Amino acid sequence: MSISSTPKEQGFFFPAEWHPHRATWLSFPHTEASWTYERQPKMLPAYLEFIKAISEGEKVCINAHNETVQQTIKLHLLGAGIDLNQIELPLHATNDSWCRDHGPGILINPETQKRLVVNWGYNAWGGKYPPFNNDDLIPVAIAHYLGLDYVTPGIIMEGGSVEFNGKGTLLTSRACLLNENRNPHLNQAQIEKYLCDYYGVEQILWVGDGIVGDDTDGHIDDTVRFVNEDTVVAIVEENKSDDNYEILQENIHELKQMRLLNGKQLNIVELPMPTPLYSEDLRLPASYANFYISNAAVIVPTFRCANDQKALDILSQCFTDRKVIGIDSTEIVWGLGSFHCLSQQEPLI
């Protein structure tokens, strides 16, 4: 789409995740990019449980790399008792499964009743995991599939690096968006202008860093999430000797200094970290903040540890309009992400 004015100037904005969805988009794993072929059978049960939970309240659109993968997906879905009427399987070639980051940002304009896809550039978190050529094309492929116009800002941006309250505020982290492996030609003010112009927001709030083991350089969706327009849940580490303790305390300190557009302080609800998980010597980015807000439920990763129930109870108090369910993400997080990283919502208009 060629436009003379920005999406924001045209009245488009990125709604909060709790805004009603038409569908949720996923990219089915078919390579060894994140899980080896030996590990994929171990993560698939939780992945299918995730699909089933979403499908109870909306369509699930799964990018299928080719017709062979498409048929494989159907067999898995049928085996898991998932209603295929709730599933769409477009043939879209992919490299990896993290649809939050390579999927489209879909904006809405309530006045015109239109939607618009933002085709951000994607470079696999600073070029860490080539090839990523197919994933970089996914937003445009989905725009064509949905019959929507799209706009291309021309810079790198990942969905997991930004968090929205739907009322003009965007949260992100300096460690990720100011990293020289993303957009080295842009300074903070220039990045903020892109975020405002192409996400339709009014203010950008910054925290410092992300959790240890997060290979995305500090995505916000592992640390701080909006649960309503003026409340966030923020991850904290209770063990003072843990590497995450100081990082997360500093984030809390910064959050307390922030003010929303209406001048209000953020309501901050603290959410514990799970017991550390490792793959050999590698710390895995396990976090209860990587939940996904679907129409039917808030789907929370759990990790077979004592804080699982505590986290579910805290989030149940935050989301009183839909059920909060936990799904074991121990095998999924081995691929260095969880349910929010895997999914990208398609809002209704």
C-alpha positions as CSV (number, residue, x, y, z in Angstrom):
1,M,0.0,0.0,0.0
2,S,1.3,3.4,-0.9
3,I,0.1,6.1,1.5
4,S,0.9,9.8,1.8
5,S,0.0,9.9,5.5
6,T,0.9,7.5,8.4
7,P,-1.5,4.9,9.7
8,K,-1.8,7.0,12.9
9,E,-2.8,10.1,10.8
10,Q,-5.4,7.9,9.1
11,G,-6.9,6.9,12.5
12,F,-5.4,3.4,12.7
13,F,-4.0,1.9,15.9
14,F,-2.9,-1.4,17.4
15,P,-5.6,-2.5,19.9
16,A,-4.8,-4.1,23.2
17,E,-4.6,-7.9,23.2
18,W,-7.9,-8.3,25.1
19,H,-9.7,-6.6,22.3
20,P,-11.9,-9.2,20.6
21,H,-10.1,-11.3,18.0
22,R,-11.4,-12.8,14.7
23,A,-8.5,-15.3,14.9
24,T,-5.1,-16.1,16.3
25,W,-2.2,-16.7,13.9
26,L,0.5,-19.4,14.4
27,S,3.3,-20.8,12.3
28,F,3.6,-24.6,12.6
29,P,7.1,-26.0,13.4
30,H,8.5,-28.0,10.5
31,T,12.3,-27.5,10.7
32,E,14.9,-27.9,13.5
33,A,15.1,-24.1,13.8
34,S,13.8,-24.1,17.5
35,W,13.2,-27.8,18.4
36,T,15.2,-30.7,17.0
37,Y,13.2,-33.5,15.3
38,E,13.7,-35.5,18.4
39,R,12.2,-32.8,20.6
40,Q,9.3,-31.8,18.4
41,P,7.1,-34.8,19.5
42,K,7.7,-33.7,23.1
43,M,6.5,-30.1,22.6
44,L,3.6,-31.0,20.3
45,P,1.1,-32.1,23.0
46,A,1.3,-28.7,24.7
47,Y,1.3,-26.9,21.4
48,L,-1.9,-28.7,20.4
49,E,-3.5,-28.0,23.8
50,F,-2.7,-24.4,23.2
51,I,-4.5,-24.5,19.8
52,K,-7.5,-26.2,21.3
53,A,-7.8,-23.7,24.1
54,I,-7.7,-20.8,21.6
55,S,-10.1,-22.5,19.2
56,E,-12.9,-22.5,21.8
57,G,-13.3,-18.8,21.3
58,E,-12.0,-17.9,17.9
59,K,-10.5,-19.2,14.7
60,V,-6.9,-20.4,14.7
61,C,-5.0,-19.7,11.5
62,I,-1.9,-21.8,11.2
63,N,0.8,-21.0,8.5
64,A,1.6,-24.3,6.8
65,H,4.9,-24.4,5.1
66,N,3.7,-26.6,2.2
67,E,1.0,-29.2,1.4
68,T,2.9,-32.0,3.3
69,V,3.0,-29.9,6.4
70,Q,-0.6,-28.9,5.9
71,Q,-1.7,-32.6,5.9
72,T,0.6,-33.3,8.9
73,I,-1.1,-30.5,10.9
74,K,-4.6,-31.8,10.1
75,L,-3.6,-35.3,11.4
76,H,-2.3,-33.8,14.6
77,L,-5.4,-31.6,15.1
78,L,-7.7,-34.5,14.5
79,G,-5.7,-36.7,16.9
80,A,-6.0,-33.9,19.6
81,G,-9.8,-33.7,19.1
82,I,-9.7,-30.2,17.7
83,D,-12.7,-28.9,15.7
84,L,-11.3,-28.4,12.2
85,N,-14.1,-25.9,11.5
86,Q,-12.2,-23.6,13.8
87,I,-9.0,-23.9,11.9
88,E,-7.6,-22.3,8.8
89,L,-4.4,-23.6,7.2
90,P,-3.1,-21.2,4.5
91,L,0.0,-22.3,2.6
92,H,2.6,-19.8,3.7
93,A,6.2,-20.8,3.7
94,T,8.0,-20.2,7.1
95,N,11.5,-20.7,8.6
96,D,10.5,-20.9,12.3
97,S,7.5,-20.8,14.6
98,W,7.6,-17.5,16.5
99,C,4.6,-15.8,14.9
100,R,4.5,-13.0,17.5
101,D,7.7,-11.7,15.9
102,H,7.4,-12.5,12.2
103,G,3.6,-12.2,12.0
104,P,1.7,-9.1,11.0
105,G,0.8,-6.1,13.2
106,I,-2.9,-5.6,12.4
107,L,-4.3,-2.2,13.1
108,I,-7.9,-1.2,13.3
109,N,-9.8,2.0,12.6
110,P,-13.2,1.9,14.4
111,E,-14.5,5.0,12.5
112,T,-13.9,3.6,9.0
113,Q,-14.4,-0.1,10.1
114,K,-11.1,-0.9,8.3
115,R,-8.0,-2.9,9.2
116,L,-4.4,-2.4,8.0
117,V,-1.4,-4.7,8.2
118,V,2.0,-3.3,9.2
119,N,4.8,-5.1,7.4
120,W,7.7,-4.5,9.7
121,G,11.0,-6.0,8.7
122,Y,12.2,-9.1,10.4
123,N,15.8,-10.3,10.8
124,A,15.5,-13.1,13.4
125,W,16.5,-11.1,16.4
126,G,19.5,-9.3,15.0
127,G,20.5,-11.9,12.4
128,K,21.0,-14.7,15.1
129,Y,19.2,-17.5,13.3
130,P,19.4,-17.5,9.5
131,P,17.6,-18.2,7.2
132,F,14.7,-15.9,7.9
133,N,13.7,-15.0,4.3
134,N,10.3,-16.7,4.4
135,D,9.4,-15.4,7.9
136,D,10.1,-11.8,6.7
137,L,7.4,-12.3,4.0
138,I,4.7,-13.5,6.3
139,P,3.0,-10.1,7.0
140,V,2.4,-9.5,3.3
141,A,1.3,-13.1,2.7
142,I,-1.3,-12.7,5.5
143,A,-2.4,-9.3,4.2
144,H,-3.1,-10.9,0.8
145,Y,-4.9,-13.8,2.5
146,L,-7.2,-11.5,4.4
147,G,-7.6,-9.0,1.6
148,L,-6.1,-6.2,3.6
149,D,-3.9,-3.3,2.6
150,Y,-0.5,-3.2,4.1
151,V,2.2,-0.5,4.8
152,T,5.9,-1.1,5.0
153,P,7.8,1.1,7.5
154,G,11.2,-0.2,6.3
155,I,12.7,-1.0,9.7
156,I,13.1,-4.1,11.9
157,M,10.5,-4.6,14.6
158,E,9.2,-7.7,16.5
159,G,5.8,-8.2,18.1
160,G,7.3,-9.5,21.3
161,S,9.2,-6.3,21.9
162,V,6.2,-4.1,22.3
163,E,3.2,-4.1,24.7
164,F,0.0,-2.0,24.4
165,N,-2.8,-0.8,26.6
166,G,-5.0,0.1,23.7
167,K,-5.3,3.7,25.0
168,G,-2.2,5.3,23.4
169,T,0.6,3.8,25.5
170,L,3.3,1.4,24.3
171,L,5.8,-0.4,26.6
172,T,9.2,-1.6,25.4
173,S,12.8,-2.2,26.5
174,R,16.0,-0.3,25.7
175,A,18.0,-3.5,25.6
176,C,16.0,-4.7,22.5
177,L,14.9,-1.8,20.5
178,L,18.0,0.2,20.9
179,N,20.3,-2.7,20.2
180,E,22.6,-2.0,17.3
181,N,21.6,-5.4,15.7
182,R,18.1,-4.1,14.8
183,N,18.2,-0.6,13.5
184,P,21.7,0.9,14.0
185,H,20.9,3.9,11.9
186,L,18.1,5.1,14.2
187,N,18.4,6.8,17.6
188,Q,15.8,6.5,20.4
189,A,13.7,9.5,19.2
190,Q,13.6,8.2,15.7
191,I,12.5,4.8,16.8
192,E,9.8,6.4,19.0
193,K,8.5,8.2,16.0
194,Y,8.2,5.0,14.0
195,L,6.4,3.3,16.8
196,C,3.9,6.2,17.2
197,D,3.3,6.6,13.5
198,Y,2.9,3.0,12.6
199,Y,1.3,1.6,15.8
200,G,-0.9,4.6,16.3
201,V,0.2,5.4,19.9
202,E,0.9,8.6,21.8
203,Q,3.6,7.7,24.2
204,I,6.5,5.2,24.6
205,L,7.5,3.9,28.0
206,W,10.9,2.2,28.3
207,V,12.3,-0.3,30.8
208,G,15.9,-1.4,30.8
209,D,16.4,-5.1,30.1
210,G,14.8,-8.5,29.8
211,I,15.4,-11.8,31.6
212,V,18.6,-13.9,31.5
213,G,18.4,-16.6,28.7
214,D,16.2,-14.4,26.5
215,D,17.9,-14.6,23.1
216,T,15.7,-11.7,21.8
217,D,17.8,-9.2,23.7
218,G,15.1,-8.4,26.2
219,H,11.6,-8.7,24.8
220,I,9.0,-7.0,27.0
221,D,6.6,-10.0,26.8
222,D,8.8,-11.9,29.2
223,T,8.8,-9.1,31.8
224,V,6.0,-6.6,31.8
225,R,2.4,-7.0,30.4
226,F,-0.7,-4.8,30.4
227,V,-3.7,-6.5,31.9
228,N,-5.9,-3.5,31.5
229,E,-5.4,0.1,30.4
230,D,-3.7,1.2,33.6
231,T,-2.4,-2.0,35.2
232,V,0.6,-4.1,34.4
233,V,1.9,-7.4,35.8
234,A,5.7,-7.2,36.3
235,I,7.9,-10.2,36.8
236,V,10.0,-10.2,40.0
237,E,12.7,-12.7,41.2
238,E,12.4,-13.5,44.9
239,N,15.9,-15.1,45.1
240,K,18.4,-12.2,45.6
241,S,21.3,-14.4,44.4
242,D,19.6,-15.1,41.1
243,D,21.0,-13.3,38.0
244,N,17.5,-11.9,37.2
245,Y,17.0,-10.3,40.7
246,E,18.6,-6.9,40.0
247,I,17.4,-6.6,36.4
248,L,13.8,-7.1,37.4
249,Q,14.1,-4.8,40.5
250,E,15.4,-2.1,38.2
251,N,12.4,-2.6,35.9
252,I,10.0,-2.2,38.9
253,H,11.8,1.0,39.9
254,E,11.4,2.4,36.4
255,L,7.7,1.4,36.2
256,K,7.0,3.2,39.4
257,Q,8.3,6.5,37.9
258,M,6.1,6.2,34.8
259,R,2.9,8.2,34.2
260,L,0.2,7.4,31.6
261,L,-1.2,9.9,29.2
262,N,-3.9,10.8,31.8
263,G,-1.2,11.5,34.4
264,K,-2.0,8.3,36.4
265,Q,0.7,6.1,37.8
266,L,0.7,2.5,36.6
267,N,-0.9,-0.1,38.9
268,I,1.8,-2.7,39.3
269,V,1.0,-6.3,40.2
270,E,4.1,-8.4,40.9
271,L,4.3,-11.8,39.4
272,P,6.9,-14.3,40.5
273,M,9.5,-16.0,38.3
274,P,9.4,-19.8,38.1
275,T,12.2,-22.0,39.3
276,P,15.1,-21.6,36.9
277,L,15.1,-24.0,34.0
278,Y,18.2,-25.1,32.1
279,S,19.1,-26.9,28.9
280,E,22.5,-28.3,29.7
281,D,24.3,-25.0,30.7
282,L,21.8,-22.7,29.0
283,R,19.3,-20.7,31.1
284,L,15.9,-21.0,29.4
285,P,13.7,-17.9,29.3
286,A,10.9,-19.3,31.4
287,S,8.4,-16.6,32.5
288,Y,4.8,-16.5,33.5
289,A,4.5,-13.1,31.7
290,N,4.5,-14.9,28.4
291,F,0.8,-15.6,28.6
292,Y,-1.6,-15.1,25.7
293,I,-5.0,-13.4,26.0
294,S,-7.4,-15.2,23.7
295,N,-11.1,-14.6,23.4
296,A,-11.9,-17.7,25.5
297,A,-9.1,-17.7,28.0
298,V,-5.8,-16.3,29.2
299,I,-3.4,-19.1,28.5
300,V,-0.4,-19.1,30.9
301,P,2.8,-21.1,30.6
302,T,3.6,-23.3,33.6
303,F,6.9,-25.0,34.4
304,R,6.2,-27.9,36.9
305,C,7.3,-25.8,39.9
306,A,5.8,-24.4,43.1
307,N,5.1,-20.9,41.7
308,D,2.9,-22.2,39.0
309,Q,-0.3,-22.0,41.0
310,K,0.7,-18.7,42.6
311,A,1.1,-17.2,39.2
312,L,-2.2,-18.6,38.0
313,D,-4.0,-17.2,41.1
314,I,-2.5,-13.7,40.6
315,L,-3.5,-13.6,36.9
316,S,-7.0,-14.9,37.7
317,Q,-7.5,-11.8,39.9
318,C,-6.3,-9.6,37.0
319,F,-8.6,-11.2,34.4
320,T,-12.1,-11.5,35.8
321,D,-13.8,-11.5,32.4
322,R,-12.4,-14.8,31.1
323,K,-10.9,-18.0,32.5
324,V,-7.2,-18.3,33.2
325,I,-5.7,-21.7,32.4
326,G,-2.2,-23.1,32.7
327,I,-0.5,-25.3,30.1
328,D,2.8,-27.0,30.7
329,S,5.4,-25.1,28.7
330,T,8.5,-27.0,29.9
331,E,9.1,-28.6,26.5
332,I,8.0,-25.5,24.5
333,V,10.4,-23.1,26.3
334,W,13.3,-25.4,25.3
335,G,12.9,-23.6,22.0
336,L,13.5,-20.3,23.8
337,G,9.9,-18.9,23.9
338,S,6.4,-19.7,25.0
339,F,2.7,-19.1,24.2
340,H,2.8,-15.4,23.6
341,C,5.9,-15.8,21.4
342,L,4.1,-18.4,19.3
343,S,1.0,-16.4,18.6
344,Q,-0.2,-13.2,17.0
345,Q,-3.8,-11.9,17.3
346,E,-6.0,-10.8,14.4
347,P,-8.4,-8.2,15.9
348,L,-12.0,-7.9,15.0
349,I,-13.3,-4.6,13.7
